[in-house]
């Protein structure tokens, strides 16, 4: 492909595409790491909660049960 000056513009397009995919790869990596960190924290919180939690009532004790 050529612009009005007759220069090849395809190289630039490829470079932009490559840069975009690099950025998307970065983003995916960080979001995956973020998810792992959050899951780690949630696991700890969950274990703590289970130790301290009072038993939840059944469906007929008049209290609304939490739907985790």
C-alpha positions as CSV (number, residue, x, y, z in Angstrom):
1,X,0.0,0.0,0.0
2,X,1.3,3.5,-0.7
3,X,0.3,7.0,0.4
4,X,0.2,10.1,-1.8
5,X,4.0,10.6,-1.6
6,X,4.5,7.0,-2.9
7,X,6.0,5.8,0.4
8,X,5.1,2.3,1.7
9,X,2.7,2.6,4.6
10,X,2.3,-1.1,5.3
11,X,5.3,-1.2,7.5
12,X,3.9,1.4,9.9
13,X,0.5,-0.4,10.0
14,X,2.3,-3.7,10.9
15,X,4.3,-1.9,13.6
16,X,1.1,-0.4,15.1
17,X,-0.6,-3.8,15.1
18,X,2.5,-5.4,16.7
19,X,2.6,-2.7,19.3
20,X,-1.1,-3.2,20.0
21,X,-0.8,-7.0,20.5
22,X,2.2,-6.4,22.7
23,X,0.1,-4.1,24.9
24,X,-2.7,-6.6,25.0
25,X,-0.3,-9.3,26.1
26,X,1.0,-7.0,28.8
27,X,-2.6,-6.3,29.9
28,X,-3.5,-10.0,30.0
29,X,-0.4,-10.8,32.0
30,X,-1.1,-8.2,34.6
31,X,-4.8,-9.0,34.9
32,X,-3.9,-12.7,35.4
33,X,-1.4,-11.8,38.1
34,X,-4.0,-9.5,39.7
35,X,-6.6,-12.3,39.7
36,X,-4.1,-14.7,41.2
37,X,-3.3,-12.2,44.0
38,X,-7.0,-11.6,44.6
39,X,-7.8,-15.3,44.7
40,X,-4.9,-15.8,47.2
41,X,-6.4,-13.2,49.5
42,X,-9.9,-14.5,49.1
43,X,-8.7,-18.0,50.0
44,X,-7.2,-16.7,53.3
45,X,-10.3,-14.7,54.0
46,X,-12.5,-17.6,53.3
47,X,-10.6,-19.9,55.7
48,X,-10.7,-17.3,58.4
49,X,-14.4,-16.8,57.9
50,X,-15.2,-20.5,58.1
51,X,-13.4,-20.8,61.4
52,X,-15.2,-17.9,63.0
53,X,-18.6,-18.3,61.3
54,X,-21.6,-19.3,63.4
55,X,-23.6,-22.1,61.7
56,X,-26.1,-20.6,59.3
57,X,-29.7,-21.5,60.0
58,X,-31.8,-23.8,57.8
59,X,-34.6,-22.6,55.5
60,X,-37.3,-22.7,58.1
61,X,-35.8,-20.8,61.0
62,X,-37.3,-17.5,59.9
63,X,-33.9,-15.9,59.0
64,X,-33.0,-15.3,55.4
65,X,-30.0,-17.4,54.4
66,X,-27.1,-15.9,52.6
67,X,-26.6,-17.2,49.1
68,X,-22.8,-17.2,48.7
